[in-house]
């Protein structure tokens, strides 16, 4: 296992040291939530489009 990364300079000493690994972990969580939100929005959009097509099946055929 690799040794932990050194703390980022400039922070105040305290109970929590902000390392590069913590920054990567936060970025991974953010990107995961972003992808999940995008996929959910895409699914909702597809479902709305399918419902609209099912409600009016002769819309494209003309009258």
Helices and strands as residue ranges (DSSP letters): H 20-55
